[in-house]
Amino acid sequence: MAKLKLIKIDGSFETEPVKLSPGLIAKELKQQPVFDAVLVEQASWRQGTHSILTKGEVRGGGKKPYKQKHTGKARQGSTRNPHFVGGGIVFGPKPNRNYSLKLNKKAHTAALHTVWSEKLASDNTHLVDQNLFNKTEGKTKVMVQFLKSAKLLDKNVLFVVNTLNTNLEQSTSNIKNVQVKHLDKVSVRDLMLANALLVEKEVLKALEGKFK
């Protein structure tokens, strides 16, 4: 049975580890939903604001480039035509293109369960509580000292909480490699990118309800 230890403000651990409910660890790790979930998230970031100029939007070219006959060349009416260098583009991208993809709820839950299972079984995942958050007093230097003591300062640290804490948010806001996410807002990609995961104890109960 997987166990997690509660980490304290001085970087030490509580002697008695917390046993995890068997339902928190997936019986089967499903990698395809994980891939799909990350793909959907990254696709949603694309703004679709790219744009080209069509023949009617390119500047210039109003004058006939050369006379109709006796040049030995094909007749042309405007240099804005697509086959001219600097002319309009045919069938190019226009703004407001929607790149978003969809993933059904069951597949998304399976992706989260798989990644959470891997993280909860990892040695780089620890428990934290509101007492630790309050001891930082919202000060960056206290949080930095905690991360140093816990040997996490050089890692991508993700705090996952069930209740947002002002002291925690203020103490981590100026540390570039530390993120604080509410359980409902944390994504598959967030979990995968975290080298160290610090989970509020109450999150475990919420996860049990999510994955039962």
Buried (B, 14 or more C-beta within 10 A) or exposed (E): EBEBBBBBBEBEBEEEEEEBBEBBBBEEEBEEBBEBBBEBBEEEEEEEEEBEBBBEEBEEBEEEBEEEEEEEEEEBEBBBBEEBEEBBBEEEEEEEEEEEEEBEEEBBBBBBBBBBBBBBBBEEBBBBBBEBBBBBEBEBEBBBBBBEBBEBBEBBBBBBBBEEBEBBBBBBEEBEBBBBBBBEEBBBBBBEEBEBBBBBBBBBEBBBEBBE
